[in-house]
């Protein structure tokens, strides 16, 4: 029984602590769920790799409040996100958009991976060809024949 309690306690402690304060929570559960969904996709500009939903930073709290204010005002999810992006830039998005100005970012990783794979393939083939014994060139064969005829 003690092992079960210890296991449950450790699982409970391992759960992420949501930084949303009770005074931020909206009374309407539907709006609150939308706010949590939106703030889960927005980057904390202080923590940088954490969503504003998980961050304890003051700026993250302000962004959470802005999201909730916009939802209460009647904005759609897309309008709320666009409002935040217009104000703070696309960096605030945890998942970057695919657009003409970001296509280099999206294409760079697969391109480098393909070029690296081709380079590795070519280098391996060249190394294998250099280390494998092959047929003698005509000059080498003639020199070998001369050696054999001189020894016989």
C-alpha positions, 0 to 999 in steps of 0.5 A: 500500500505504501508503494502505491501511495509513493507511486501516486505521489511521484506521478502527481509531482511529475505532472506539469504545474500550470501557471494559470492563477485562479484569478485569471480563470474565466467563469465560462468553461468553454471560453476557459478551454479556448483560452487554455488552447490558445495560450498553449500555442503561444511562446513565453517571450521571457522563457522562450521555449515554454508556453504562456500557459506554463510560464510564471513570468509576468509577461506570460501572465499579461499575455494570458490576460490579453487572450482572455480579454479578447475572447470575452470581447467576442474574438475568434481563436484566430483573431486572438492569435493574430492580435498577439502576433501583430503585437509581438511578432511571429516569434510568439508562436510556438509552431511557426507558420508556413509562409513565403518568408519562412520557407527557407526555415522549413526547407533547410533541414530536409535539404541539409539532410538530403545533401548530407546523405548523398555526400555520405553515400558518395564518400563511402563508395569512393572509399570502398572503390579505393580499398578494393583490389582491382584489375591491373593496368596494362603498364602494371601487367607488363611490369609484372610479366617482365618480373616473372620472365626474368625470374623464370 
